[in-house]
């Protein structure tokens, strides 16, 4: 229930009627404003530069590599680093990759043709091109005006240091000034048909820096991942559609080459490492083979005993294992060096083909590489103290620590194996020593030969696998949809016009509301009665010619009689002869109304007294052409009696003017003599009319409201609005006023006639009254 009451308080039926009324009054605004703003929208749509969107799609992980290729890659240390979509997105938007793509294109200068309303950018269809080197770097991103003179020469204008400089040069010739070195090429000759048009056309060009283009493209490029796939959709918006398409094609090509180079780098690194080991083994094999041949020739030994061969075979087997473990330790040392010294310049891990059976190191190295790549990409887009960057650095340090601990433990385990193997080798060497020295020497050389031959075969196998992997390397990424132009983006011309028209409609509504709230006026008592709970006593027509007396037969006279009748119904007590006439603002006609009502009552045979209590700016004595030496101020200040202040004006009508203006008018209203004066008027007159200052400026009238029988508020159509009505209603509620009515003054002829015609007055035409005494009247 309380919610409903609150809703009724917030939006009442009276408020809805008021809103409907002001909308009807200002209907033309809801037509003119949308039309006007619609025209502005059409103009802005024509003048604005449209952006176009181009799009390309890239598959990050293709299946163009055979299945055995992946296993070979894993064996030689190439892991999948292209599956992280977030990393690849950052790589595609990295400064270096965009700059590398731009270096393959010629976007250094932008060309424009200047029209009367808008300036259009030209790309391939500009009739000239320029090759410019700026000596004054402050001229980058500045517009140069370009004018054709003829087929041989042209003119350039530019602002340099606040000064307008003009240069004239020849086509195809290098021009050198203090600001630039420039060569212009004429692509379209001037003919008799286009001579006038070309000479009147103004062109412009803007030289750009690489940094400008990189920043612009990164900000206008958007990369999205298609759900549940490894496909990236790259979109770029640009005022020139073909330029956006060209860049995306180039970016795709550069990115694919980038991914291919990384794989080739890893493969080459592995091949170099294997070849280095092979060279060492080959050198040892050559040396041992030569030594064995020499010993056989010198000693003449062709075969060894079976027992000796068994000893040497076991010894060769253990020494081969030990040699492989030495290689493992060497690889672990390389890995340790990489983990400790890895940075942006040394990002790729070392070849790791000897510990291929260790899955933990494979996974740990892959994660470390991905974390380092992500850190490098993120460093291009954020500041050094960014929270995410610091988190990545901590993660990298933690991963390095774990890998180093694991490498150390693995190395210790391998060294323990080597110790065990050394014991076995030492044991078999003891057995071998029992063999005669000559045979023992041959077996020792033969043992070295077999050990290195096995290692040689092992390395050859790994090198073959590496070569196979390289021959099978293809880009891990591929373009599945070439760059294409999607069309213009943003609002269409029709939508822009509708948007501006809607803005105009909204502004019309706002202006209508402001006019209704602060400037809308009630022009007849029908409108006034719909917006107030205060009884309406009547209205007074607009009068242009004001006289001291009033005609016996006139619309204004009949209107005053109607108000007199309404007053008799407003307060039907027997002793209700004190009537207060006031208004909110100066100049609303309260003095005119009080004097005219007093005259009407006097004509009906009632004895009437009119008192001017507006002691701030009195008007009644001037209006009725009376003396003002004595009056209400002298009575209330005790400087004169009531009888002395009364001035006869007409039959049955006396006047007490305000008297001299006192310095403390508001205090005099509170004087005890006030009660005596009102009692005197109630005793000696049938009706006493009291004219007070405007209650919107002075509180005298509010004080007197409690002392009179009936109160009349005069509102003029020039100032009668919702705010004023609400103010009067608040005043009435504060003083708990009763027997209060409203009179609307200054109603125009047609509206006054129409309203009163409904009630049978029908006086043919209405006068009007625009009279207004006021504090602001000059």
C-alpha positions in Angstrom: 0.0 0.0 0.0 2.8 2.4 0.9 4.5 1.7 -2.5 1.3 2.6 -4.3 0.9 5.8 -2.3 4.6 6.7 -3.1 4.0 6.0 -6.8 0.9 8.2 -6.8 3.0 10.9 -5.1 5.8 10.7 -7.7 3.6 10.5 -10.8 0.1 11.9 -10.2 -2.7 12.4 -12.7 -2.2 16.1 -12.4 1.5 15.7 -13.5 0.5 13.6 -16.4 -2.0 16.2 -17.6 0.6 18.9 -17.2 3.1 16.9 -19.3 0.5 16.2 -22.0 -0.4 19.9 -22.1 3.2 21.1 -22.5 3.7 18.5 -25.3 0.7 19.8 -27.1 1.8 23.4 -26.7 5.2 22.6 -28.1 4.3 20.1 -30.7 6.2 22.0 -33.4 9.5 21.4 -31.5 9.0 17.6 -32.0 8.8 18.2 -35.8 11.5 20.9 -36.3 14.2 19.5 -34.0 14.2 15.9 -35.5 14.2 17.4 -39.0 17.0 19.9 -38.2 19.2 17.3 -36.5 18.4 14.7 -39.3 19.9 17.2 -41.8 22.9 17.6 -39.5 23.2 13.8 -39.3 23.1 13.5 -43.1 25.8 16.2 -43.4 28.0 14.5 -40.7 27.5 11.1 -42.4 28.7 12.5 -45.6 31.6 14.4 -44.1 32.9 11.6 -41.8 35.5 9.1 -43.0 34.3 5.5 -43.2 36.4 2.7 -41.9 36.6 -0.7 -43.7 37.3 -4.1 -42.2 39.5 -6.8 -43.7 39.9 -10.3 -42.2 42.3 -13.3 -42.5 42.1 -16.7 -40.8 45.3 -18.7 -39.7 45.4 -22.3 -38.5 48.0 -22.5 -35.8 48.7 -26.3 -35.8 48.2 -28.0 -39.2 48.5 -31.7 -39.9 50.8 -31.4 -42.9 53.6 -33.1 -41.1 53.5 -37.0 -41.2 53.0 -38.9 -38.0 56.6 -40.1 -37.9 57.8 -36.5 -38.1 56.4 -35.7 -34.7 58.2 -38.5 -33.1 61.5 -37.5 -34.8 61.0 -33.9 -33.6 60.5 -35.1 -30.1 63.6 -37.3 -30.3 65.8 -34.3 -31.2 64.2 -31.9 -28.8 61.6 -30.0 -30.9 58.5 -29.6 -28.9 55.1 -28.1 -29.7 55.3 -24.4 -29.0 52.6 -23.3 -31.3 49.6 -24.7 -29.5 49.5 -21.8 -27.0 46.9 -19.5 -28.6 47.5 -16.7 -26.1 51.2 -16.6 -26.9 50.6 -16.7 -30.6 48.1 -13.9 -30.4 50.6 -11.7 -28.6 53.3 -12.6 -31.2 51.0 -11.5 -34.0 50.4 -8.2 -32.3 54.0 -7.7 -31.3 55.9 -4.6 -32.3 58.7 -6.4 -34.1 56.4 -8.6 -36.2 54.2 -5.7 -37.3 57.3 -3.6 -38.1 58.8 -6.4 -40.1 55.5 -6.7 -42.1 55.4 -2.9 -42.7 59.0 -3.0 -44.0 57.8 -5.0 -46.9 55.1 -2.4 -47.8 55.2 1.2 -48.8 53.0 3.0 -46.4 55.4 5.8 -45.7 53.2 8.5 -47.2 49.4 9.0 -47.2 47.7 10.9 -50.0 44.5 12.9 -49.9 42.2 14.9 -52.2 40.6 17.9 -50.5 36.9 18.6 -51.3 34.6 21.3 -50.3 33.1 19.3 -47.4 35.3 16.3 -46.8 38.8 15.1 -47.5 39.2 11.6 -49.0 42.2 9.5 -48.7 43.7 8.1 -51.9 45.8 5.0 -52.2 46.7 3.6 -55.6 44.6 6.1 -57.5 46.6 9.2 -56.6 47.8 11.0 -59.8 51.3 11.5 -58.2 53.7 9.9 -55.7 56.4 11.4 -53.6 59.6 10.0 -52.2 60.4 12.3 -49.2 63.2 12.4 -46.6 62.5 14.9 -43.8 65.4 16.9 -42.5 63.1 18.5 -40.0 61.6 15.6 -38.0 59.0 17.8 -36.6 57.2 17.7 -39.9 56.3 14.0 -39.5 52.5 13.5 -39.4 52.0 17.1 -40.8 50.0 17.8 -43.9 51.7 19.1 -47.0 49.4 20.9 -49.6 50.2 19.8 -53.2 49.1 21.7 -56.3 49.6 20.9 -60.0 51.0 23.8 -62.1 51.5 21.8 -65.3 52.9 18.5 -66.4 56.4 19.5 -65.6 56.1 21.3 -62.2 54.1 21.5 -59.0 53.8 23.6 -55.9 54.0 22.5 -52.2 52.8 24.5 -49.2 53.4 23.7 -45.5 53.4 25.2 -42.0 56.9 25.3 -40.6 57.4 26.9 -37.2 54.2 28.9 -37.5 55.2 30.2 -40.9 53.6 29.3 -44.2 56.2 28.2 -46.7 55.7 27.7 -50.4 58.0 25.8 -52.7 57.8 25.1 -56.4 59.6 22.1 -57.9 59.7 20.0 -61.1 58.5 16.4 -61.4 61.1 13.6 -61.5 63.8 15.9 -60.1 65.2 15.8 -56.6 64.3 18.9 -54.6 66.4 19.9 -51.6 65.2 22.4 -49.0 65.9 23.2 -45.4 63.0 20.9 -44.4 63.1 17.9 -46.8 64.6 16.1 -49.7 61.8 15.2 -52.1 61.2 13.7 -55.5 57.7 13.7 -57.0 56.6 11.6 -59.9 53.6 12.5 -62.1 51.5 9.4 -62.8 48.7 11.1 -64.8 49.4 13.8 -67.3 47.3 16.9 -67.6 45.2 17.0 -70.8 42.9 19.6 -72.3 39.9 17.8 -70.8 41.2 17.6 -67.2 43.4 20.7 -67.2 40.9 23.0 -65.5 39.8 20.3 -63.0 43.4 19.4 -62.1 44.5 23.0 -61.6 41.6 23.6 -59.2 42.1 20.5 -57.2 43.9 20.6 -53.9 45.9 17.5 -52.9 47.6 16.7 -49.6 50.2 14.1 -48.4 51.4 13.2 -44.9 54.8 11.5 -44.3 54.6 8.9 -41.5 57.1 7.3 -39.2 57.3 3.5 -38.7 56.3 4.0 -35.1 53.1 5.8 -36.2 52.1 2.9 -38.4 53.0 0.2 -35.9 51.0 1.9 -33.1 48.0 2.5 -35.5 47.9 -1.0 -36.7 48.2 -2.6 -33.3 45.4 -0.4 -32.0 43.1 -1.2 -35.0 43.9 -4.9 -35.2 41.7 -7.5 -33.4 42.5 -11.2 -33.0 39.9 -13.7 -31.9 40.1 -17.5 -31.5 37.3 -19.5 -33.0 35.8 -21.6 -30.1 37.1 -25.2 -29.8 39.7 -24.7 -32.6 43.2 -23.5 -33.0 42.1 -21.0 -35.7 42.8 -17.3 -35.3 40.7 -14.7 -37.0 42.7 -11.5 -37.5 40.7 -8.3 -38.3 42.0 -4.9 -39.2 40.1 -1.7 -39.8 41.4 1.1 -42.0 39.9 3.9 -44.1 41.4 2.3 -47.2 40.1 -1.3 -47.6 42.8 -2.5 -50.0 45.5 -1.3 -47.7 44.1 -3.3 -44.8 43.9 -6.4 -47.0 47.5 -5.9 -48.2 48.8 -5.6 -44.7 47.0 -8.8 -43.5 48.4 -10.8 -46.4 51.9 -9.6 -45.6 51.5 -10.2 -41.9 50.3 -13.8 -42.5 53.3 -14.4 -44.8 55.8 -13.0 -42.3 54.2 -14.9 -39.4 54.4 -18.2 -41.2 58.0 -17.6 -42.1 58.7 -16.7 -38.5 57.3 -20.0 -37.2 59.3 -21.9 -39.9 62.6 -20.2 -39.0 62.2 -21.2 -35.4 61.9 -24.9 -36.3 64.9 -24.6 -38.7 67.0 -22.9 -36.1 66.4 -25.8 -33.6 67.2 -28.4 -36.3 70.4 -26.6 -37.3 71.5 -26.3 -33.7 71.0 -30.1 -33.3 72.9 -30.9 -36.5 75.8 -28.8 -35.4 76.0 -30.5 -32.1 75.9 -34.0 -33.6 78.5 -33.1 -36.2 80.9 -31.8 -33.6 80.6 -35.1 -31.7 81.1 -37.1 -35.0 84.2 -35.2 -35.8 85.7 -36.1 -32.4 84.8 -39.8 -32.8 86.1 -39.9 -36.4 89.4 -38.5 -35.3 89.7 -41.1 -32.5 88.7 -43.9 -34.9 91.4 -42.9 -37.4 94.0 -42.8 -34.7 93.0 -46.2 -33.2 92.7 -47.9 -36.6 96.2 -46.7 -37.6 97.6 -47.9 -34.3 95.9 -51.4 -34.7 97.2 -51.9 -38.2 100.7 -50.9 -37.1 100.8 -53.3 -34.2 99.5 -56.2 -36.3 102.1 -55.6 -39.0 104.9 -55.3 -36.4 103.9 -58.2 -34.2 102.4 -60.5 -36.8 99.4 -61.4 -34.7 96.2 -62.3 -36.6 93.9 -63.8 -33.9 93.5 -63.9 -30.1 92.4 -66.7 -27.8 88.7 -67.2 -27.0 89.1 -66.4 -23.3 90.9 -63.2 -24.1 88.2 -62.1 -26.6 85.5 -62.7 -23.9 87.4 -60.5 -21.5 87.8 -57.7 -24.0 84.2 -57.9 -25.2 82.9 -57.3 -21.6 85.4 -54.6 -21.2 84.3 -52.9 -24.5 80.7 -53.2 -23.4 81.3 -51.5 -20.1 83.5 -48.8 -21.6 80.8 -48.1 -24.3 78.3 -47.6 -21.5 80.7 -45.3 -19.7 81.2 -43.2 -22.8 77.5 -42.8 -23.3 77.2 -41.7 -19.7 79.9 -39.2 -20.2 77.9 -37.8 -23.1 74.9 -37.6 -20.9 76.8 -35.6 -18.3 78.1 -33.3 -21.1 74.5 -32.7 -22.2 73.3 -32.1 -18.6 76.2 -29.5 -18.3 75.0 -27.8 -21.5 71.4 -27.8 -20.1 72.5 -26.4 -16.8 74.4 -23.6 -18.6 71.3 -22.8 -20.7 69.0 -22.7 -17.7 71.3 -20.4 -15.8 72.0 -18.0 -18.7 68.8 -18.2 -20.6 67.6 -14.7 -21.6 65.8 -13.0 -24.5 68.9 -13.4 -26.7 69.3 -17.1 -26.0 65.8 -18.4 -25.9 66.1 -21.7 -27.8 67.1 -24.7 -25.6 70.2 -26.8 -26.5 70.0 -30.1 -28.3 68.8 -32.8 -26.0 68.8 -36.0 -28.0 70.9 -38.0 -25.5 68.3 -38.0 -22.7 65.3 -38.6 -24.9 64.0 -41.2 -22.4 63.5 -38.6 -19.7 59.9 -37.3 -20.0 60.2 -34.9 -17.0 63.0 -32.8 -18.6 61.1 -32.6 -21.9 57.9 -31.3 -20.2 59.9 -28.9 -17.9 61.9 -27.5 -20.8 58.7 -27.0 -22.9 57.0 -25.1 -20.0 60.1 -23.0 -19.5 60.3 -22.0 -23.1 56.6 -21.1 -23.3 56.9 -19.0 -20.1 59.9 -17.1 -21.6 58.1 -16.6 -24.9 55.0 -15.3 -23.0 57.2 -12.9 -21.0 58.8 -11.5 -24.1 55.4 -10.9 -25.8 53.9 -9.3 -22.7 56.9 -7.0 -22.3 55.9 -5.3 -25.6 52.5 -4.4 -24.4 52.9 -3.6 -20.6 55.3 -1.7 -18.4 58.2 -3.3 -16.6 56.4 -3.3 -13.2 53.2 -4.8 -14.5 51.8 -7.4 -12.1 51.4 -10.1 -14.7 55.0 -9.6 -15.9 56.3 -9.9 -12.4 54.3 -13.1 -11.9 55.8 -14.6 -15.0 59.3 -13.7 -13.9 58.6 -15.4 -10.6 57.3 -18.5 -12.4 60.4 -18.6 -14.7 62.7 -18.4 -11.7 60.8 -21.2 -9.9 60.9 -23.4 -13.0 64.6 -22.8 -13.5 65.2 -23.8 -9.8 63.3 -27.1 -10.2 65.1 -28.0 -13.4 68.5 -27.2 -11.9 67.7 -29.4 -8.9 66.6 -32.2 -11.1 69.7 -31.9 -13.4 71.9 -32.0 -10.3 70.2 -35.1 -9.0 70.4 -36.8 -12.4 74.1 -35.9 -12.7 74.8 -37.4 -9.3 72.9 -40.6 -10.3 74.9 -40.9 -13.6 78.2 -40.3 -11.7 77.3 -43.2 -9.4 76.6 -45.4 -12.4 80.0 -44.4 -13.8 81.7 -45.3 -10.5 80.1 -48.8 -10.7 81.2 -49.1 -14.3 84.7 -48.1 -13.4 84.8 -51.0 -10.9 83.7 -53.5 -13.5 86.2 -52.0 -16.0 88.9 -52.2 -13.4 88.0 -55.9 -12.7 88.2 -56.9 -16.4 91.3 -54.9 -16.9 92.9 -57.1 -14.2 91.9 -60.2 -16.0 93.2 -58.8 -19.2 96.6 -58.1 -17.6 97.1 -61.9 -17.3 97.1 -62.1 -21.1 100.5 -61.8 -22.6 101.5 -58.2 -23.2 101.6 -58.3 -27.0 98.1 -59.8 -27.2 97.0 -57.5 -24.4 98.1 -54.4 -26.3 96.3 -55.5 -29.4 93.1 -56.3 -27.5 93.3 -52.8 -25.8 93.6 -51.1 -29.2 90.8 -53.2 -30.6 88.7 -52.4 -27.6 89.0 -48.7 -28.2 88.2 -49.2 -31.9 85.0 -51.1 -31.2 83.8 -48.6 -28.5 84.2 -45.6 -30.9 82.7 -47.5 -33.8 79.5 -48.1 -31.7 79.4 -44.5 -30.7 80.0 -43.5 -34.4 77.0 -45.7 -35.5 74.9 -44.1 -32.8 75.7 -40.6 -33.8 75.2 -41.4 -37.5 71.7 -42.6 -36.7 70.9 -39.5 -34.8 72.2 -37.3 -37.6 70.2 -39.2 -40.1 67.0 -38.7 -38.0 67.8 -34.9 -37.8 68.3 -34.7 -41.6 65.0 -36.5 -42.1 63.3 -34.1 -39.7 64.6 -31.1 -41.5 63.5 -32.4 -44.9 60.0 -32.8 -43.4 59.8 -29.4 -41.7 56.9 -27.4 -43.0 55.2 -24.4 -41.4 53.3 -25.3 -38.3 50.8 -22.6 -39.3 48.9 -22.0 -42.5 46.5 -19.5 -44.0 43.1 -21.2 -44.4 41.3 -18.1 -45.6 43.1 -15.3 -47.4 42.6 -11.7 -46.5 39.4 -10.3 -47.8 37.5 -7.0 -47.3 34.3 -7.4 -45.3 33.0 -3.9 -46.1 32.4 -0.7 -44.2 32.0 -0.9 -40.5 30.2 1.4 -38.1 26.8 3.0 -38.6 25.3 3.4 -42.0 24.2 6.8 -43.3 20.6 5.9 -42.6 21.4 4.9 -39.0 23.4 8.1 -38.5 20.5 10.2 -39.7 18.1 8.3 -37.5 20.4 8.6 -34.5 20.7 12.4 -35.0 16.9 12.7 -35.5 16.4 10.8 -32.2 18.8 13.2 -30.5 16.8 16.0 -31.9 13.6 14.4 -30.6 15.2 14.0 -27.1 16.4 17.6 -27.1 12.9 18.7 -28.1 11.5 16.7 -25.1 14.1 18.2 -22.8 13.5 21.8 -24.0 9.7 21.2 -23.8 10.1 20.0 -20.2 12.3 23.0 -19.3 9.9 25.4 -20.9 7.0 23.8 -19.2 8.7 23.8 -15.8 10.2 27.3 -15.9 8.5 29.2 -18.7 5.1 27.6 -19.4 2.3 29.8 -18.2 -1.4 29.2 -17.5 -3.3 31.3 -20.1 -6.8 30.7 -18.9 -8.6 29.5 -15.7 -9.4 26.2 -17.3 -5.6 25.4 -17.4 -5.2 26.8 -14.0 -8.0 24.9 -12.4 -6.6 21.6 -13.8 -3.3 22.2 -12.0 -4.3 23.4 -8.5 -6.6 22.5 -5.6 -7.1 26.2 -4.8 -10.6 27.4 -5.7 -10.7 29.6 -8.8 -12.7 32.8 -8.2 -12.5 34.0 -11.8 -10.4 35.8 -14.3 -9.8 39.3 -15.6 -9.4 40.1 -19.3 -6.4 41.9 -20.6 -7.0 45.7 -20.5 -4.9 48.1 -22.5 -6.4 51.4 -21.5 -6.5 51.9 -17.8 -8.6 54.6 -16.2 -9.3 55.6 -12.6 -13.0 54.6 -12.9 -14.4 51.5 -14.5 -17.2 51.6 -17.1 -20.6 50.4 -15.9 -21.0 48.0 -18.8 -17.8 46.3 -19.9 -16.3 42.9 -19.8 -13.9 43.9 -17.1 -16.9 45.0 -14.9 -18.8 41.8 -15.4 -15.7 39.8 -14.6 -15.3 41.7 -11.3 -19.0 41.0 -10.5 -18.4 37.4 -11.2 -15.5 37.4 -8.8 -17.7 39.2 -6.2 -20.3 36.4 -6.5 -17.6 33.7 -6.2 -16.3 35.4 -3.0 -19.8 35.3 -1.5 -19.8 31.5 -1.9 -16.2 31.1 -0.8 -16.9 32.4 2.8 -20.5 32.4 3.9 -20.0 33.5 7.5 -21.9 36.5 8.6 -18.9 38.5 9.7 -16.5 37.9 6.9 -15.7 41.4 5.8 -11.9 41.5 5.9 -10.5 40.6 2.4 -6.8 40.4 1.7 -5.6 40.8 -1.9 -2.0 39.8 -2.7 0.2 38.1 -5.3 3.5 36.2 -5.6 5.4 38.5 -7.9 5.3 42.3 -8.4 3.4 43.4 -11.5 0.7 40.7 -11.4 -2.2 43.3 -10.9 -3.0 42.9 -7.2 -3.4 46.6 -6.7 -5.7 46.9 -9.8 -7.7 44.0 -8.6 -8.1 45.2 -5.0 -9.1 48.7 -6.1 -11.5 47.5 -8.7 -13.2 45.0 -6.4 -13.6 47.7 -3.8 -15.3 49.9 -6.4 -17.6 47.0 -7.4 -18.7 46.4 -3.8 -19.2 50.2 -3.3 -21.4 50.4 -6.3 -23.6 47.7 -4.9 -24.3 49.9 -1.9 -21.8 48.4 0.5 -19.6 50.6 2.6 -16.0 49.8 1.7 -12.6 50.7 3.1 -9.4 50.0 1.0 -6.2 49.9 3.0 -2.8 50.0 1.3 -0.5 47.8 3.5 2.3 47.8 0.8 4.5 50.1 2.7 7.6 49.1 0.8 6.6 50.4 -2.6 3.1 51.8 -2.3 1.0 52.4 -5.5 -2.7 52.9 -4.6 -2.3 56.6 -3.9 -0.6 57.2 -7.2 -3.1 55.0 -9.1 -6.2 56.7 -7.5 -4.5 60.2 -7.4 -4.7 60.7 -3.7 -2.5 62.3 -1.0 -0.1 60.1 1.0 1.1 62.3 3.9 -0.8 60.1 6.3 -1.8 56.5 6.1 -1.2 53.0 7.4 2.5 53.7 8.3 1.5 56.7 10.5 -1.3 54.8 12.2 0.8 51.7 13.0 3.7 53.8 14.2 1.4 55.8 16.5 1.9 59.1 14.7 -1.7 59.5 13.7 -5.2 58.2 14.2 -7.4 56.2 11.8 -9.8 59.0 11.3 -7.0 61.3 10.2 -5.7 58.8 7.6 -9.1 58.0 6.0 -9.6 59.7 2.6 -13.0 59.7 1.0 -12.8 58.5 -2.7 -16.2 57.8 -4.0 -19.6 57.2 -2.7 -19.5 54.3 -0.1 -15.7 54.0 -0.6 -12.9 55.3 1.6 -9.2 54.9 1.2 -6.3 54.6 3.7 -3.1 55.0 1.7 0.2 53.5 2.8 1.6 56.7 4.2 5.2 57.7 4.1 7.5 54.7 3.4 8.9 53.7 6.9 12.4 52.1 7.4 10.8 49.2 9.3 7.7 48.3 7.3 7.7 44.6 8.1 8.0 45.4 11.9 5.0 47.7 11.7 2.8 44.9 10.4 3.5 43.1 13.7 2.5 46.2 15.7 -0.4 45.8 18.3 -2.1 48.8 16.7 -2.7 46.5 13.6 -5.4 44.7 15.6 -7.1 48.0 16.4 -7.0 49.2 12.9 -8.6 45.9 11.6 -11.2 46.1 14.4 -12.0 49.6 13.4 -12.5 48.6 9.8 -14.7 45.6 10.8 -16.9 47.9 13.0 -17.4 50.8 10.7 -17.4 49.2 7.2 -19.2 46.4 5.5 -16.0 45.3 3.7 -12.4 46.1 4.2 -10.0 45.3 1.3 -6.3 45.0 2.3 -3.6 45.4 -0.4 -0.3 43.8 0.7 3.2 43.4 -0.8 4.0 40.3 -2.9 4.4 37.3 -0.7 7.1 35.9 -2.9 9.4 38.8 -1.8 8.1 40.1 1.5 6.5 38.1 4.3 4.0 40.9 5.3 1.2 39.3 3.4 1.8 35.9 5.0 1.5 37.5 8.5 -1.8 39.1 7.5 -3.3 35.9 6.1 -4.0 34.7 9.6 -5.8 38.0 10.5 -8.3 38.2 7.7 -11.5 36.3 6.8 -10.9 35.8 3.1 -7.7 35.9 1.0 -7.4 36.4 -2.8 -4.2 35.6 -4.7 -3.9 37.3 -8.0 -1.8 35.6 -10.7 -1.0 37.1 -14.0 -0.9 35.0 -17.2 2.6 36.4 -17.9 3.9 34.8 -14.6 1.4 32.1 -13.7 3.1 28.7 -13.9 3.3 25.4 -12.1 6.1 26.5 -9.8 4.0 29.5 -8.6 1.0 27.4 -8.0 3.0 24.9 -6.0 4.4 27.8 -4.0 0.9 29.1 -3.1 -0.2 25.6 -2.1 2.8 25.3 0.2 2.0 28.7 1.8 -1.6 27.7 2.4 -0.5 24.4 4.0 2.0 26.2 6.2 -0.5 28.8 7.6 -3.4 26.4 7.5 -5.3 29.0 5.4 -9.0 28.8 4.7 -11.3 30.7 2.5 -8.6 31.4 -0.1 -9.2 31.8 -3.8 -7.3 32.5 -7.0 -7.9 35.2 -9.6 -6.2 34.9 -13.0 -5.4 38.3 -14.5 -4.4 39.3 -18.0 -6.4 36.6 -19.9 -6.2 37.3 -23.7 -9.4 38.2 -25.4 -10.2 35.0 -27.3 -9.4 32.7 -24.3 -11.4 34.8 -21.8 -14.3 35.0 -24.2 -14.3 31.3 -24.8 -14.2 30.4 -21.2 -16.9 32.7 -20.1 -19.0 31.9 -23.1 -19.5 28.5 -21.5 -21.2 30.1 -18.5 -23.6 32.3 -20.5 -21.8 35.6 -20.2 -21.1 36.0 -23.9 -20.1 39.7 -24.1 -19.2 39.7 -27.7 -15.5 40.3 -27.2 -13.0 40.4 -24.4 -10.8 43.2 -23.3 -7.6 42.5 -21.7 -5.6 43.7 -18.9 -1.9 43.9 -18.9 -1.6 46.3 -16.1 1.0 45.5 -13.5 2.4 47.4 -10.7 5.6 45.9 -9.6 8.9 46.3 -7.8 10.8 46.0 -11.0 8.6 48.4 -12.9 10.5 51.5 -14.0 
